Amino acid sequence: MSDPGRSLPRMFCVQSSDPNRRIDDIESSVKSSVAACPALESVRSGDSVAIAVGSRGIDRIDRVVRAVVNEMACRGAKPFIVPAMGSHGGATAEGQVATLRSLGITEASVGCQIRATMETVSLGNAAGIDLFFDANASKADHVIVINRIKPHTRLIGTIQSGLCKMLMIGLGKRRGAIEFHPAFRSFDYQLETIVDDVVSLILEKTNVRFGVAVIEDAYDSIGYVDCIVAAEMISREKTLLKTAVDWMPKLPFKTADVLIIDEIGKEISGTGMDTNVIGRKWHDKMAGKNEWPKINEIYVRSLTAKTAGNASGIGIAEYTHRRVVDAIDHEKTLVNCLTANHATAAATPLWLDRDQDVLSAICVQTPQPAASRRWMWIRNTLELSNVWCSEAYRGELEQRSDLTVLDGPVAFEFDDNGQLIPR
């Protein structure tokens, strides 16, 4: 592969001016929110409390969980953790415990037992879907769900990723996920059309008391905590989703020839890279007509350590690196993508041994002057406060008061092995 040399653009480091909404004392915020929840009055000394926790890399999730556990223990209850993550972790109890561990959640760190199983109980049928519920949680006197409210990578509408989805799919384990994911198309990927019937039945058949909802700001930090009683979950989640959309990180520009992503992983997004950020919610390889941003090609350079080989979403990219291919746990990726009814998300993109070779291939595919190449380079789709952007954006940069240039323009640098030197 020829040296891309003169074909590569020079890059600016651009910083956004999104407000920092981080709650520093997250334990106190969770404690006060839970303590003020009316549903807490039903928890008595000696009661068992199942606390449902998912697989996402939520900011300080271990501390949030520990704060909830402490509140239950202070009331004399007996809390325990149940993984509520559908088929994640390779669809095994051991794998789901390992996923929690990768998020900092262990029995020692949160102060209670973790009871993991893939066994479920049947709750009946609603909206034409058979509903299942974690067997351990079904036996508890009380169930509490903890999750982040945010846009989903495939679902649209007023109910996407949050407490309701955890009740419907996460706590349904693999059996629940298998029921729901193929059905997404039947209700046009809009959970809002079935959520009333489904969640109502779940609440009727189980002891779900309340949920702890968090919203993260543009810097991947929790900026809001809310304790929501079961009966208000649907209505409150719809309101909170609007806030989550407004706060979520975004790429600084609406179009790009190439987006370079240093890492993808399940703790970053269900599809490894957030399709809401990269503009590929409807199609793996292109943005929908009214979807933004519009990115022509994506290059993924590595998997995160926490994803433990689960490369779900790699098929959305056009290019990747040998290190990604070597790191893929094919069984985990296969189970996750098939259960999610998104087989193409597991497809392996064109891969090469060196960053330099990949960038050279991109330049060969799109011959144009370096100065006109619209490229962006990010660490991952959660960390977008600082983004490297090519010189082709210079004119737009000068018109944007919300962006500040921190460095550059500078050239791409490679080590002796042709690998990019990160900035």
N, C-alpha and C positions, 0 to 999 in steps of 0.2 A: 504494500500500500504506500503510495507516495506521501511525502511530508506535506501536511496541509499548509504549513508556513504562512505564506502571504495571503492565503484564502481565509484565515481565521480572523474574526473581528477583534478589536480591542474592547475591553469591558470596564464599565463604571460600577461602583458599589453604591446602590441607592437605598436610602432609609425612608420608611414610611412614617407618617406622623399620627398613627392610630393611638388613641388614648390608652394608657396603662390602667386597667381596672383591678389589678391583682388584690385579693384579700390576703394580707400577710398572716394574720392569726386565724388560719382556717379552722382549727379545732374549736375555738371559741364561737366562730360563726355557725358551725354545724351544731354545736352543743345548744346554743340559744335557739336555733331554728327548731331542733327536735323537741327541746323542752317546752316550746310554746305550741306544739302541735296538739290539737284536741284529741287525736286518736291515741296519744300516749296514755291517756287515762285508763284505757282498757288493759294495759299491760300490768300484770300482777306479779308479786314475788313468786318465784318458782316456775313461771311460765317459760316455755321454750319459744325462742324467737329466731326464725330463719332470716338471715340477711343476704339478699341476692346481690352478687357482684359480677360484673361482666369482664370481658377480655380487653377492652380498650385501654389505651395508655392515657387515662385521665390524669390531669395535673394533681399530684399529691393524693392519689386515690387511697393509698395505704393509711394516710392520716385521716382522711374523711371516714373511712371504714372504722378505724380505731375509735374515733370520736363517737360514732353511732354505737359501737359495741360497749363503750364505757357508759353511755347513757342508759343502755339496757341493763347492764350489770349494776349500776347504781340503784336501780329500781328492784333489784333482787331477782331479775329475770335471768334466763340461761341462754345467751345468744350463741349462735353458730353461723358459719359462713357456708353458703351454697354457691357453686359456680353457676352463673346464669348466662351461658354463652353459646347456646345452640350446639353446633357441631365443631366449634373451635377446639384447639388443643388435640387435633387428630381424632376427635369424637371418642375419646377415652377419658375415664375418670382421672387416671394418672396424668394424662396430658393436660387436663383442665387445671389440676392442682399446680402443675409446672407452669402453666400460663399465669396463674395468680402469683406464683413465686416470682416470675419475671417482672411483675408489676410492684414487687415489694410487699405482697400480701402473703404472710405465712401465719401459722398459729401463734408463733412467738411475737411477730410484729404487731398483730392486731389484738392479741390477748384472748382468743377463743378458738374453739375447734373448727376445722374445716371438714365438712361432710360432703364428699364428692361422689356422685353416682350418675350413670347414664340412664338409670331406670326412671320410668315415669308412670303416672296414673292418668287414666282417661277422664276428661272433664265433660265429654259429650261433643256435640257438633253445633257450630254457629256459623252463619253465612256460608254454609256448604263446606266448612273446614273442620276436620277432626282436631280437637284441642287436647294437648297433653301438658303435664305439670310435673316438675321435679318431685320425685317420690319422697325425698327427705323433707322438702319444704311443705309438701302436702300434709305431713303429720304434725307440723309445728302449730303451736297455739296462735302464733302471729307471724306474718311475713312482711318484711320491709324490703323494698327495692331501691337500689342506689344506681343512678346513671346520669350521664351527661345528655343534655338536650342539644341537638345539633342537626343540620341537614344530613340526610342519608345519601349514600353514594348512588343509589338507584331509585329509591322511593321519592315521590313528589307529593305536594299538597300540604295540609295543615298539621298532619301527624307523620313524623318521619322517624328519626332515631331518638329514643328516650325511654321513659318509664313504660309507656304503653307497649312499645315494641319488645321490651324486655319481658313483660308479662306474657305476650303472645308467642314470642319465638325463643328468646333467651332461656326462660324457665321451662320451655317445652323440650329442651335438649335436642338431640339430633332428630328424634321422631317429630318434634314440633317444627323444626326447621325444614324437614323434608316435606311436611304438609304445606307450609306457607310459601316457600320460595317458588315452587312451580305455579302457585296460584296467583302470584303477583301480576302476571299478565292479564288474568281474568278480571281483575279490578283496576286495570290500567295503572298499576304501581301506586295507587292511592289508598293507603291504609284508612284514610278518613271515611271511606265508603263502607267499611265493615267494622270499624273500631268500636262503635256503640254496641253492636250485638256481641262481638267477641269479648271485649273487656267486661261487659256486664255479666256474661256467663262466668268468666274467670273469677270475678269478685264474688259472685253468688256461691261458687263451688269451693272457694278457698278462703283462708284467713288473712288475706292481704289487708294491711291496716293503712299504710301510708308509704310514700316514696320520698327519697331525698334527691332532688334534682339540682344539678349544677350547670352553670354556663361558663364557658371559657372565653376570654377576650382574644384579641388578635395576636397576643404573645403566648398563647397556649397556657395561660394562667387562669385559675378559677376567679371569676369576678362576681359571681352571684350564687347564693345557696338558698334553696326554698324547700320546706317540708310540706308535702301536699297530701291531704287525706285521700283515701282511695276514691271516694265518690266524686272528687274534683279533678282527678288526674287528667282526664281527657280535655276538659275546658282550659285548665291551667297550662297544660302542655302546648296547646295551640297558641296561647299568648306568648309563652316563653320561647317558642320556636322563632317567632318574629324577632325577638331580641337576639337570639343566637345567630340568625342570618345576618343581622346588622353588625354584630361584633366579629364575625369570623374573618380570618386572614384572607387576603386576596393578593393576586399578582398585581404588580403596579401598572401593567399595560394589557390591553384587551386582545392583542394579536401577537403572535410570535412565529417565526419560521421553525425555531428549535427551542425546546425547554430541556435543560440538563438537570437531572435530579440525582443528588448524591446517594440517597437511600430511600427505600420504601419498606413498610412493615405493617403488620396487623395492628400494632399498638398506635400507629399513626392514623390508619384508616382501614375500614373493612376491605377496601380494594388496594391496600398498600399505599396508594397515593389518592388523595381525596378528589373524586371526580367533580365535586363542586368547585374546586380550585382550578383544576386543569381543563374544565369545560368538556368532559367526555362522559356525562351522565347517561346519555341516550345511546351513544355508539362508542365502541372501544377505540376506534381510530380517527374519529372526527367529532367536532361539535355539532349539535343540532342547529337548525335554522335560527332559532331565537336563543341559543345558548352561548354564553361567554365565560372565559376567553376562548379564542379560536387558535389552537396550537397545531401547527402542521405536523411536527415530529417530536417525539419524546425519547430521550436517552436516559436509562436508569443505570446507575453505576454500581450499586451495592444493595444488599439486604441488611436491615438492622439486626443487631445481636438478639434483641428481645423477640423478634418474630420467629426465631428458632427454625429457620428453613421454610416457613410458610410464605410462599411467594405469590399468594393470591393477588391478582391485579397486574402481574408482570406482563400479561398478554395485551395490556392496554398500550404498552410502549412499542415503538418501532425498533429500537436498538437497546442492547444491553452489553454487559461485560462478562468475560469468562468467569470472573469471581462470583457473579450472581448465579450462573448456571451451576457451578461447582457447589454452591451453598444451598441449593434448593432441596428441600425435603419433599420428594415427589408424592409420597403418600399423604402427608398433611395437606399439601396444596391440592391434590386430587379430591380428597374428601371434602374440603372446604368449598371448592369451586363447583363440584357436582351438587352438593347439598344446596348451595346458593343458586343453582340453576344458571350458572354463569361459566360454562365450560371454557369459553374463549379467554377468560381471565387467567387461565393456567398455561396458555400457549407461550412458547418460548420465542422471543423476538430474535432478529438477526443479532448474533453476538461475535465479538472479536476479542483478542487477547489484550489489547492495549487501548487506553483512552485515545491516544494519538491516531490509531487506526480507525476508530469509530468516527472521530471528528473529520478525518480525511475522507471517509466514505460518505459522510453527510455532505461535505463540500463538493465531492464529485457528482453526487446526485442533483445538487442544486448549484450549478456554476454561476456565480455572480460576484461582484466586487465585495471585498471584506467589509467595506464601510456601509454596505446596504443590507447586510445580514442582520435580521432581527432575532437575536438570541437572548435567552435569560437562563440564569444558573442559580439553583436554590439547593439548600441542604435537604429539605423535605417539605411536604405541603402543609406542615404545621408551623414551621419557622420561616415566616415571610417578612419579618421586620427589616431585614437586610437582604437585598437581591442584587446579584450581579447582572447588569444589562449592557447590551452592546451599544456601540456608538451610533447606530442607526436610530436610536431613540433620543438622540441629543435634542432635536428640535422640540419634541414633546416634553422632555424634561424641563426645558426652559419655560414652558407654559404651566407647569404644575407647582403650585405652592405647597402641596401636601407631600412632596418628595424632596429629599436633601441628598446631594451627592457627597459621599464620605471619602471616596478614593477613586483614582483612575483619571483618565483611561489607562489601562495596563494590558499587556499581552498575556495570553495563556502561557503557562509555564509547565514544562514536563521534566520528569527526572530522567535518568540515564536509561530507564526501562520503558520510556514512552508513556508513563502514567502521569495524569494530571497532578500538579502540586496544588492542594487546596488553599484557598485564600480565606 
